[in-house]
Amino acid sequence: MSNSPVEISVLSTRPADWRYVSEGGATAVFSYVGPANASFDGMVLRLRKAGVSTPVLEKVLSQEFEFGSAAQGAERVDEPDDASIVFQEQCMEKLIPPVHLPRLSSVRVDQTWLEEFARFHNASRPLVRSVAGGIDPARTKAVLANDLVGGSGLAVEIKPKWSFLPNLKYLSDSTLPVKSRTCRFCMHSHIRDSNGEAVSIGYCPLDLFSNDPARMKKAVHSLYDNWVKSEGQVNNLKVFVKGKKISFKERFSMLQAGEESDEELRETFSDAIMRLLVGTPVLQLLNRIQRTLDPLDIEGVWHLWRQAHPTSAHLAQNEANPTLADWTAFIDSYHSRVHFTSEEPKVEDLRYHLIAYLLSATFKDCSIIVRMPLLDPARTLETVNQENVTIIDLDPKNMDRLKKWHDLDTIIAWEYSTIPEAERKTCSDGWDLKAASTS
């Protein structure tokens, strides 16, 4: 579990024992392919990069630790565990059962090992990434995590997005007709599709989150169809076979054996996904968290901000990012509040609502990894293993994103309102607010 102390060092492994997997703006990921080793088998190593902007999580922790400084003339203060570990331990595990979170642990590294590692793997990295920044040799700790897409089976990454229609109470007269009928994702997808972008057109998150098997199946079908149609370019569905991200042209590699038609493969794939999504509480959990963190919509947050700052040019102007202490205090307060009440938001609670919306954005943008054996249409139904459905990408957002989200919301609602009413999509939000408030 993520609470384990630093006991493992990767210094005994060679660079060749690790295979480059992927990287983002702040970290590079490598999977273990070396000799059998109980500490590393089925694991990936996440290494922080240098020469890139400081991630939000790192900024959060820098306010809590004297990282890289000397304290009272003593030795350099020990580098804290990676920010992703600390944030998961102190915040995310209070919201999500650990069984549905990645297993993270801190491991020791040093400059010599990291420099040799970087030289060995640099040729494997995309040029656009390597010129932007390399592995940071100054680190003394890295992150070891369970490999969620590796192994001998199939892994599917789903980015479900927003699960609900907004609270009508806080919508303006101009946005109410469209935002009360069509969900944020479907409005945005329509606009992006009109601009020629590859999007999951036809997929509605409210179907996936509906807890209605027929609607959920429709959503999974749509995700699959868009993955095929876009040749894997849309980011709402990614498929990995034996640790490798596959293209739609390789879709039949998902099968354990035998042959199927395209339609049969689509059904086998969807049935396997559905068993795991229905058999775990992950979607319902995300649905509840998203709603309760965003009871006002961005419009309601903006109105509350203007009450407190009538001359402010934009939402959250000069508002400080939450520290780690702020995040933990917020989550404690969140758990103690009664949600879905008709109580008017108070100006003195503005900071709470700003942080709540930030966290809601994290859960609206997270992904789910579903793991299973290669597809076999003849296999009988198995008991669902809760560990096979994991929520990832739960880093906090930056406070300055609030203005961007408010501006984008305004643009999306206005552009969608120009579509003839008969052509607007109707999204069905079946969430029982009364039941949710008493659960």
Buried (B, 14 or more C-beta within 10 A) or exposed (E): EBEEEBEBEBEEBEBEBBBBBBBEEBBBBBBBEBEEEEBBEEBBBBBBBEEBEEBBBBBBBBEBBEEEEEEEEEEEEEBBBBBBBBBBBBBBBEBBEBBBBBBBBBBBBBEEBBEEBBEBBEEEBEEEBBEBBBBBBEBBBBBBBBBBBBBEBBBBBBBBBBBBBBBEEBBEEEBBBBBBBBBBBBBBBBBBBEEEEBBBBBBBBBBBBBBBEEBBBBBBBBBBBBBBBBEBEBBBBBBBBBBEBBEBEEBBBBBEEEEBEEEEBBBBBBBBBBBBBBBBBBBBBBBBBBBBBBBBBBBBBBBBBEEEBEEBEBBBBEBEBBBBEBBBBBBEEBEEEEEBEEEEBEEEEBBBBBBBBBBBBBBBBBBBBBBBEBBBBEEEEEEBEBEBBBBBBBBBBBBBBBBEBBEBBBEBBEBBBEBEEEEBBEBEBEBEEEEBEEE
